[in-house]
Amino acid sequence: MKLIKPFLTISGLTFVSKILGFFRDILIAAFVGAGFIADVFFVAFKLPNFFRRLFAEGAFSAAFIPIFSSILKKDGKAKALRFGSEVLSLLFFILFLVIIIFEFLMPLVVYFLAPGFAQDPSKLNLLIELSRITFPYLFFISLVSLYTGVLNSFNKFAIGAASPILLNLTFIIFIFCFREIFETKGHMLSWAVFFAGLFQLVFLIIGIFRNNLEIFFVKPKFSKYIKKLFKLIIPGAIGAGVIQINLLVDVILASFLNTGSISYLYYAERINQLPIALIGVALGTALLPTLSKQISQNEKGKALYTQNRAIEFCLLLAIPASVAIFIIAEPIIGSFFERGEFSATDKLLSAKALQAFAVGVPAYVLVKILTPIFFARQNTVTPVKIAIFCVFINFLFNIILMQFYQHVGIAIATAISSWVNCILLFYILLESNEIVFDKMLKLNFKKILIINIIFGILVFYFKDFINIFSNYKFLNLSIFVLISISVYFLLLNFFKIFIFSNFQLFKLR
């Protein structure tokens, strides 16, 4: 069994989605900028996204996939799909109820989400309106997560990985075609969120039925599997979503800062999410069902080997991403966003936040790898304890650092808490022998550090060449990035870490 094929599938489609996502954000930056409307919309979009990443993509997937895979292995396809149908019925009812409650209590919810907006009634009222439009996105995308989990358990990774492309395409179409028919630019963007969720759900339903994985509404039974799902999903929400909890705390505190602070953090986070999605999310998504099957079959040796290669591959890509983003943060922000309503000042302030976020890139990505190792063993309690502690660390450093560095202090605090989370997860896994570093990983880790010192020096020395043609910022950046990637892979090849002719990185012994 190999992880490289599903990783490349997920990562490749995620890359397409991210490219479209950057184009979407370029349009938003040019169309809305980093002011009043942008701050309000980004908070309204953050609300359903927070719950989506916390429950739908985090805890739900982490709890559902191991149980579904276990039933599939022991009892067969029919019983696994029956379990999926029961979960669908319960999830549909719970989500519908949650949406109704939140729509009714939205004034209270947004006051908690952005208490700093209370000082400006027009800002707060607009946030209530936009949040009521965007929040049903949670309903659609949570069902998408269920269908994606089912497809991933059958090694059908492409459909779920492709669905975010529809989100970005919907935004792009709305910005180009419907900008004039809405009350404000914020309303236009919020309705784009709503319809994007609906389109994604329809796309996944079609994918489910085309693969003969019919999941229908049934009368759910509170079987041992359903009980186990609920037992795992609540603590898993914290364990899998610590980064999202920290980002929510960031928004709450940023609402007290100057107008534009939320937007600066948003644009910086969007760049920062690229390596996390392409490496961490893609690899973690491919890793969870594979580890779950190996552990259920009591193949501990294979599981340990898989984990080592996943960590190695993660470090191979995450460290240079962190180094490069930190060094060329300003040209990156300028190339993507500095046009229209997005000014040179906005570029500088966003770039400083991006540098702070970049320090935590390896930690963000490693957490995406380490958390599935716990979840594959159906252990969600340990990540919860670590996550609670890390949320406290994030909040404490936020309060301290934002006094001196404003929104940049918030980004620094997020990076610090992510590193604490990563180190503690590693410590627990090593102490319990759930991870045992093999000789290959130890040797390659030393080589990776040496390579990245060389790589960082080269990027720093040649960074001024990015602006060699001042009128072609994005082209300059693209060429520089492609050359940098080529140089990095040549270094890997020279140090014999990654041989071009050998792509069996995840082949199990």
Sequence and secondary structure as in RCSB ss.txt:
>XXXX:A:sequence
MKLIKPFLTISGLTFVSKILGFFRDILIAAFVGAGFIADVFFVAFKLPNFFRRLFAEGAFSAAFIPIFSSILKKD
GKAKALRFGSEVLSLLFFILFLVIIIFEFLMPLVVYFLAPGFAQDPSKLNLLIELSRITFPYLFFISLVSLYTGV
LNSFNKFAIGAASPILLNLTFIIFIFCFREIFETKGHMLSWAVFFAGLFQLVFLIIGIFRNNLEIFFVKPKFSKY
IKKLFKLIIPGAIGAGVIQINLLVDVILASFLNTGSISYLYYAERINQLPIALIGVALGTALLPTLSKQISQNEK
GKALYTQNRAIEFCLLLAIPASVAIFIIAEPIIGSFFERGEFSATDKLLSAKALQAFAVGVPAYVLVKILTPIFF
ARQNTVTPVKIAIFCVFINFLFNIILMQFYQHVGIAIATAISSWVNCILLFYILLESNEIVFDKMLKLNFKKILI
INIIFGILVFYFKDFINIFSNYKFLNLSIFVLISISVYFLLLNFFKIFIFSNFQLFKLR
>XXXX:A:secstr
  SHHHHHHHHHHHHHHHHHHHHHHHHHHHHHTTSHHHHHHHHHHHHHHHHIIIIIIIIIHHHHHHHHHHHHHHH
 HHHHHHHHHHHHHHHHHHHHHHHHHHHHTHHHHHHHH GGGGG HHHHHHHHHHHHHHTTHHHHHHHHHHHHHH
HHHTT  HHHHHHHHHHHHHHHHHHHHSTTSSSSHHHHHHHHHHHHHHHHHHHHHHHHHHTT           HH
HHHHHHHHHHHHHHHTHHHHHHHHHHHHHTTS TTHHHHHHHHHHHHHHHIIIIIIHHHHHHHHHHHHHHHTT H
HHHHHHHHHHHHHHHHHHHHHHHHHHHTHHHHHHHHH STT  HHHHHHHHHHHHHHHTTHHHHHHHHHHHHHHH
HTT  HHHHHHHHHHHHHHHHHHHHHHHHHHHHHHHHHHHHHHHHHHHHHHHHHHHTTS    HHHHHHHHHHHH
HHHHHHHHHHHHGGGGGSSTT HHHHHHHHHHHHHHHHHHHHHHTTSS TT   TT   
